[in-house]
Amino acid sequence: MLHPSYTDLMEVVNSDVEVGEQPVVQSRYSIVNATSKRARQIIAGEEPHISGACGMKPLSIAIDELYQSKVKIVSDEDTKENV
């Protein structure tokens, strides 16, 4: 993956985090997990949230969705609170 870079994706994902709060994504591993999970959802039949996704590979779609802030990464703590 050349563009966007891991650091660019991390900045986009953490852009909504207020000063003093812990970032949602702290490592490349978190970005890889999030994009692979979203790619598997697309493979399973979920519709992409970006236009022009026809012909793109699921992982490329997932990366573009993250970069364009069409999907959000939710921490495990937030998931447990909403259950």
C-alpha distances in whole Angstrom, upper triangle without the diagonal:
4,6,7,7,8,12,12,11,14,16,16,17,19,21,24,25,28,29,30,29,26,22,21,18,18,15,12,14,15,12,11,14,14,12,13,16,16,14,17,20,19,19,22,24,23,22,19,20,19,20,19,17,19,18,14,13,13,10,9,12,12,9,11,14,14,13,16,18,19,19,20,19,23,24,26,29,29,28,31,33,33,34
4,6,6,9,11,11,11,14,16,16,17,20,21,24,25,28,29,30,29,27,23,22,19,19,17,14,16,17,14,14,17,17,14,16,20,19,18,21,23,21,22,26,26,25,25,21,21,20,21,20,18,21,19,16,15,16,13,11,14,14,11,12,16,15,13,16,18,20,20,21,21,24,26,28,31,30,31,34,35,35,36
3,5,8,10,9,9,13,13,13,15,18,18,21,23,26,27,29,27,25,22,21,18,19,17,14,17,17,14,14,17,17,14,16,19,18,17,21,22,20,22,25,25,24,23,19,19,17,18,17,16,19,18,15,15,16,13,10,13,13,9,10,13,12,10,13,15,17,18,19,19,23,24,27,30,29,29,33,34,33,35
4,7,8,6,7,10,11,10,12,15,15,18,20,23,24,26,25,23,19,18,15,17,15,13,15,15,12,13,16,15,13,15,18,17,16,20,21,20,22,25,25,23,22,18,18,16,18,17,17,20,19,16,15,16,13,10,12,12,8,8,11,10,7,11,13,15,16,16,17,20,22,25,27,26,27,30,31,31,33
4,5,5,6,9,10,11,12,14,15,19,20,23,23,25,23,21,18,17,14,14,12,10,13,14,10,12,15,15,13,16,18,18,17,21,22,22,23,26,27,25,24,21,20,19,21,21,20,23,22,18,18,17,14,13,15,14,10,11,14,12,10,13,15,17,17,17,17,20,21,24,26,26,27,30,31,31,33
4,5,5,6,9,10,11,12,14,17,17,21,21,22,21,18,15,14,11,11,9,6,10,10,7,9,12,12,11,14,16,16,17,19,21,21,23,25,26,24,24,21,20,20,22,23,21,24,23,20,18,18,14,13,15,13,10,12,14,11,10,14,15,17,16,16,14,18,18,21,23,23,24,27,28,28,30
4,5,5,6,9,10,10,12,15,15,18,18,20,18,16,13,13,10,10,9,8,12,12,10,12,15,14,14,17,19,19,20,23,24,24,26,28,29,27,26,23,22,21,24,25,23,27,26,23,22,21,17,17,18,16,13,14,16,13,11,14,15,18,17,16,15,18,18,21,23,23,25,27,28,29,31
4,5,5,6,9,10,10,14,15,18,18,20,19,18,14,14,12,12,12,11,14,13,11,13,16,15,14,17,19,18,19,22,23,23,25,27,28,25,24,21,20,18,21,22,21,24,24,21,20,20,16,15,16,15,11,12,13,10,8,11,12,15,15,15,15,18,19,22,24,24,25,28,29,29,31
4,5,5,6,8,10,13,14,17,18,20,18,16,13,12,9,11,11,9,12,11,8,10,13,11,10,14,15,14,16,19,19,19,22,24,24,22,21,18,17,16,19,20,19,22,22,19,18,17,14,13,14,11,8,9,10,7,6,9,10,12,12,11,11,15,16,19,21,20,21,25,26,25,27
4,5,5,6,8,11,11,14,15,17,15,13,9,9,6,8,8,8,11,9,7,11,13,11,12,15,16,16,18,20,21,21,24,26,26,24,24,21,19,19,22,23,22,26,26,22,21,20,16,16,17,14,11,13,13,9,9,12,11,14,13,12,11,13,14,17,19,18,20,23,24,24,26
4,6,5,6,9,10,13,13,15,14,13,10,10,9,10,11,12,14,13,11,14,16,14,15,18,19,19,20,23,23,24,26,28,29,26,25,22,20,20,23,24,23,27,27,24,23,22,19,18,18,16,13,14,14,11,9,12,11,15,14,13,12,15,16,19,21,20,22,25,25,25,28
4,6,5,8,10,13,15,17,15,15,11,11,10,12,13,13,16,13,11,14,16,13,14,17,18,16,18,21,21,21,24,26,26,23,22,19,17,16,19,21,20,24,25,21,21,20,17,16,16,14,11,11,11,8,6,8,7,11,11,10,11,14,15,19,20,19,20,24,24,24,26
4,6,7,9,12,14,16,14,12,9,7,7,10,11,12,14,11,9,13,13,11,12,15,15,14,17,19,19,20,23,24,24,21,21,18,16,17,20,22,21,24,25,22,21,19,17,16,16,13,11,12,11,7,8,9,7,10,9,7,7,10,12,15,17,15,17,20,20,20,23
4,6,5,9,11,12,10,9,6,6,7,9,11,13,15,12,11,15,16,13,15,18,18,18,20,23,22,23,26,27,28,25,24,22,20,20,23,25,24,28,29,26,25,23,20,20,20,17,15,16,15,11,11,13,10,14,13,10,9,11,12,15,16,15,17,20,20,20,23
4,6,8,10,13,11,12,9,10,10,12,15,16,18,15,14,18,19,16,17,21,21,20,22,25,24,25,28,29,29,26,25,22,20,20,23,25,25,28,30,26,26,24,22,21,20,18,16,16,15,12,11,12,10,13,13,11,12,13,15,19,19,17,20,23,22,22,25
4,6,9,12,10,11,9,9,11,14,17,18,20,17,16,20,20,17,18,22,21,20,23,25,24,25,28,29,29,25,25,22,19,20,23,26,26,29,31,28,28,25,23,23,22,19,18,18,16,13,13,13,10,13,13,10,11,12,13,17,17,15,17,20,19,19,23
4,7,8,6,7,6,8,10,12,15,17,19,16,16,20,20,17,19,23,22,21,24,26,26,27,30,30,31,27,27,25,22,23,27,29,28,32,33,30,30,27,25,25,24,21,20,20,18,15,16,16,13,16,15,12,12,12,12,16,15,14,17,19,18,19,22
4,6,6,8,9,11,13,15,18,21,22,19,20,23,23,21,23,26,26,25,28,30,29,30,34,34,34,31,31,28,26,27,30,32,32,35,37,34,33,31,29,28,28,25,23,24,22,19,19,19,17,20,19,16,15,15,15,18,17,16,19,21,20,21,24
4,6,8,9,12,14,15,18,21,23,20,21,25,25,23,25,28,28,28,31,33,32,33,36,37,37,34,34,31,29,29,33,35,34,38,39,36,36,33,31,31,30,27,25,26,25,21,21,22,19,23,22,19,18,18,17,20,19,19,22,24,22,24,27
4,7,9,12,14,14,18,21,22,20,21,25,25,23,26,29,28,28,31,33,33,34,37,38,38,35,35,33,31,32,35,37,36,40,41,38,37,34,32,32,32,29,27,28,26,23,23,24,22,25,23,20,19,18,17,19,17,18,21,22,21,23,26
4,6,9,12,12,16,19,20,17,19,22,22,20,23,26,25,25,28,30,29,31,34,34,35,32,32,30,28,29,33,35,34,37,39,35,34,32,29,30,29,26,24,25,24,20,21,22,19,22,20,17,15,14,13,15,14,14,17,19,18,19,23
4,7,9,9,12,16,16,14,16,19,18,17,20,23,22,23,26,27,27,29,31,32,33,30,31,29,27,28,32,34,32,36,37,33,32,29,27,27,27,24,22,24,23,19,20,22,19,21,19,16,13,13,11,13,12,13,16,17,17,19,22
4,5,6,10,13,14,11,12,16,16,14,17,20,19,20,23,24,24,26,28,29,30,27,28,26,24,25,28,30,29,32,33,30,28,26,23,24,23,20,19,20,19,15,16,18,15,18,16,13,11,11,10,13,13,13,16,18,18,19,22
4,7,10,12,12,9,10,13,13,11,14,17,16,16,19,21,21,22,25,26,27,24,24,22,21,22,26,28,26,30,31,27,26,23,20,21,21,17,16,18,16,13,14,16,14,16,13,10,7,7,6,10,11,10,13,15,15,16,19
4,6,8,9,6,7,10,10,10,12,15,15,15,18,20,20,22,24,25,26,24,24,22,21,22,25,27,25,28,29,25,24,21,18,19,19,16,14,17,16,12,13,16,14,16,14,11,8,9,9,11,13,13,15,17,18,19,21
4,7,8,7,9,12,12,12,15,17,17,18,20,22,23,25,26,28,29,27,28,25,24,25,29,30,28,31,31,28,26,24,20,21,22,19,17,19,19,15,16,19,17,20,17,15,12,13,11,13,15,16,18,19,21,22,24
4,5,5,7,9,10,11,13,15,16,17,19,21,22,23,25,26,28,26,27,25,24,25,28,29,27,30,29,26,24,22,18,19,21,17,15,18,18,15,16,19,18,20,18,16,13,14,13,15,17,18,19,21,23,24,26
4,5,5,6,9,10,11,12,14,16,16,18,20,21,22,24,26,25,25,23,23,23,26,26,24,27,26,23,20,19,15,16,18,15,13,16,17,14,14,18,17,19,17,16,13,16,15,17,19,20,21,23,25,26,27
4,5,5,6,9,10,11,12,14,15,16,18,20,21,22,25,23,25,23,23,24,27,27,25,27,27,23,20,18,15,17,18,15,14,17,18,15,16,20,19,20,17,16,13,15,14,15,18,19,19,21,23,24,25
4,5,5,6,9,10,11,12,14,15,17,19,20,21,23,21,23,21,20,22,25,26,23,26,26,23,20,18,15,16,17,14,13,16,15,12,14,17,16,17,14,12,9,11,10,12,14,15,15,18,20,20,22
4,5,5,6,8,10,11,12,14,15,17,18,20,22,20,20,18,18,18,22,23,20,23,23,19,17,15,12,13,14,11,9,12,12,9,11,14,13,15,12,11,9,12,12,14,17,17,17,20,22,22,23
4,6,5,6,8,10,10,12,14,15,16,18,20,19,20,18,19,19,22,23,20,22,22,18,15,13,10,12,13,10,9,13,13,11,13,16,16,17,14,14,11,14,14,16,19,19,19,21,24,24,24
4,6,5,6,9,10,11,12,14,15,17,19,18,19,18,18,20,23,24,21,23,23,19,17,14,11,14,14,11,11,15,14,12,15,17,16,17,14,13,10,12,12,13,16,17,16,18,21,21,21
4,6,5,6,9,10,11,13,14,15,17,15,17,15,15,17,20,21,18,21,21,18,16,13,10,12,12,8,9,12,11,9,12,14,13,13,10,9,7,9,10,12,15,15,14,17,19,19,19
4,5,5,6,9,10,11,12,14,16,14,15,13,13,14,18,18,15,18,18,14,12,9,7,9,9,5,6,9,9,8,10,13,12,12,10,11,9,12,14,16,19,18,17,21,23,22,22
4,5,5,6,9,10,10,12,14,14,15,14,15,17,20,20,16,18,18,15,12,9,7,10,10,8,9,12,12,11,14,16,16,15,13,13,12,14,16,16,20,20,18,21,24,23,23
4,5,5,6,9,10,11,13,12,14,13,15,17,20,21,17,19,19,17,14,10,9,12,12,9,11,14,12,12,15,17,16,15,12,12,10,12,14,14,18,17,15,18,20,19,19
4,5,5,6,9,10,11,9,11,9,11,13,16,17,14,16,17,14,12,8,8,10,9,6,9,11,9,9,13,14,13,11,9,10,10,12,15,16,19,18,16,19,21,20,20
4,5,5,6,9,10,9,11,10,12,13,16,16,12,14,14,11,9,5,5,8,7,5,9,11,10,11,14,15,15,14,12,14,13,16,18,19,22,21,19,23,25,23,23
4,5,5,6,9,9,12,12,14,16,19,19,15,16,16,14,11,8,8,12,11,9,12,15,14,14,17,19,18,16,14,16,15,17,18,19,22,21,19,22,24,22,22
4,5,5,7,6,9,9,12,14,17,18,14,16,16,15,13,9,10,13,11,9,13,14,13,14,17,18,17,14,12,14,14,15,18,18,21,20,17,20,22,20,20
4,5,5,5,6,7,10,12,14,14,11,12,13,11,10,6,9,11,8,8,12,13,11,13,16,16,16,14,12,15,16,18,20,21,24,23,20,24,26,23,23
4,5,7,9,10,13,15,17,16,13,13,13,12,9,7,9,12,11,11,14,15,15,16,19,20,20,17,16,18,19,21,23,23,26,25,23,25,28,26,25
4,6,9,11,15,17,19,19,15,15,16,15,13,10,13,15,14,13,17,18,16,18,21,22,21,18,17,19,19,20,22,22,25,24,21,24,26,24,23
4,6,9,12,15,16,16,13,13,15,14,13,10,14,15,13,13,17,17,16,18,21,21,20,17,16,19,20,21,24,24,27,25,22,25,27,24,24
4,7,9,12,14,15,12,13,15,14,14,10,13,15,12,11,15,15,13,15,18,18,17,14,13,15,17,18,21,22,24,22,20,23,25,22,22
4,6,9,10,12,10,11,13,13,13,11,13,14,10,11,14,14,11,14,17,16,16,12,12,15,17,19,23,24,26,24,22,25,26,23,24
4,6,8,9,7,9,12,10,11,9,11,11,7,8,11,10,8,11,13,12,13,9,10,14,16,18,22,23,26,23,22,25,27,24,25
4,7,10,9,12,14,13,14,12,13,12,8,9,11,9,7,10,12,10,10,6,8,12,14,17,20,23,25,22,21,25,25,23,24
4,7,6,10,12,11,13,12,13,11,8,9,11,8,6,10,11,8,10,7,10,14,16,19,23,25,27,25,24,28,29,26,28
4,6,8,11,11,13,13,15,13,10,12,13,10,10,14,14,11,13,11,14,17,20,23,27,29,31,29,28,32,32,30,31
4,5,8,8,12,12,14,12,9,13,14,11,11,15,15,13,16,14,16,20,22,25,29,31,34,31,30,34,35,32,34
4,6,5,8,9,11,9,6,10,11,9,10,14,14,13,15,13,15,18,20,23,27,29,31,29,28,32,33,30,31
4,6,9,10,13,11,9,13,15,13,14,17,18,17,19,17,18,22,24,27,30,31,34,32,31,34,36,33,34
4,7,9,12,10,10,13,15,14,15,18,19,18,21,19,20,23,25,28,31,32,35,34,32,36,37,35,35
4,6,8,6,6,10,11,10,12,15,15,16,18,16,17,20,22,25,27,29,32,31,29,33,35,33,33
4,6,5,6,9,10,11,12,15,16,17,18,17,17,20,20,23,26,27,30,29,28,31,33,31,32
4,5,5,6,9,10,10,12,14,15,16,15,14,17,17,20,22,24,27,26,24,27,29,27,28
4,5,5,6,9,10,11,12,14,15,14,13,15,15,19,21,22,25,25,23,26,28,27,28
4,5,5,6,9,10,11,12,14,13,14,16,17,20,22,24,27,26,25,29,30,29,30
4,5,5,6,9,10,10,12,11,11,14,15,19,21,23,26,25,23,27,29,27,28
4,5,5,6,9,10,11,9,9,11,12,15,18,19,23,21,20,24,25,24,25
4,5,5,6,9,10,10,10,11,12,16,18,20,23,22,21,25,26,25,27
4,5,5,6,8,8,10,12,14,17,20,23,25,23,23,27,28,26,28
4,6,5,6,5,6,9,11,14,18,20,23,21,20,24,25,23,25
4,5,5,6,6,7,8,12,15,18,20,18,18,22,23,22,23
4,5,8,9,10,11,15,18,21,23,21,22,25,26,25,27
4,5,8,10,13,16,19,22,24,22,22,26,26,25,27
4,5,7,10,13,16,19,20,18,19,22,22,21,23
4,7,10,13,17,19,21,18,18,22,22,20,22
4,7,10,13,16,18,15,15,19,19,17,19
4,6,10,13,14,12,12,16,16,15,17
4,7,10,12,10,10,14,15,14,16
4,7,8,6,7,10,11,11,13
4,5,5,6,9,10,11,13
4,5,5,6,9,10,11
4,5,5,6,9,10
4,5,5,6,9
4,5,5,6
4,6,5
4,6
4
